[in-house]
Amino acid sequence: MRKGRELQNLPVIETTRGKVLGTISALLVADEHKLDGLYFLTEDRKTCFLPMERVVKIGRDAVFVQGGDEDFGLAKDSKPQTTTAAVVMTSSGRSMGTIDDILLEEKEGN
């Protein structure tokens, strides 16, 4: 298992050319509690979305992806999920506390 915060600020490297595309800034977690993708910031501070299908490997020191930088764009209908200070509430609106981090099963993406 791996903590979500360990992914933040990792470089995103395109495998064909070895080009650094940016650094991980946030995660997108689906309603089914599955990691759908990663957001990364390019050198010019542009936010791009990286779907998990494009991830070749999440290594200790970098995230390796298929495709070039022109293949990634911001998913306008998706909201990135930070891995710190997310408030947990009941359906009636009662605060239960905060989430400090998430755990990822690397093989499943959960």
PEQUIQUI-V473984 format. One record per residue. SS is DSSP state (H for helix, E for strand, - for the rest). BURIAL is + if it has 24 or more other C-alpha atoms within 12 Angstrom, else -. Layout:
BEGIN
SS_BURIAL ; SS_BURIAL
END
This chain:
BEGIN
-_- ; E_- ; E_- ; H_+ ; H_+ ; H_+ ; -_+ ; -_+ ; -_- ; -_+ ; E_+ ; E_+ ; E_+ ; E_+ ; -_- ; -_- ; -_- ; -_- ; -_- ; E_+ ; E_+ ; E_+ ; E_+ ; E_+ ; E_+ ; E_+ ; E_+ ; E_+ ; E_+ ; -_- ; -_- ; -_- ; -_- ; -_- ; E_+ ; E_+ ; E_+ ; E_+ ; E_+ ; E_+ ; E_+ ; -_+ ; -_- ; -_- ; -_- ; -_- ; E_+ ; E_+ ; E_+ ; E_+ ; E_+ ; H_+ ; H_- ; H_+ ; E_+ ; E_- ; E_- ; E_+ ; -_- ; -_- ; -_- ; E_+ ; E_+ ; E_+ ; E_+ ; -_+ ; -_+ ; -_- ; H_+ ; H_- ; H_- ; -_+ ; E_- ; -_+ ; -_- ; -_- ; -_- ; -_- ; -_- ; -_+ ; E_+ ; -_+ ; -_+ ; -_- ; -_- ; E_- ; E_- ; E_- ; E_- ; -_- ; -_- ; -_- ; -_- ; -_- ; E_- ; E_- ; E_- ; E_- ; E_- ; -_- ; -_- ; -_+ ; E_+ ; E_+ ; -_- ; -_- ; -_- ; -_- ; -_+ ; -_+
END
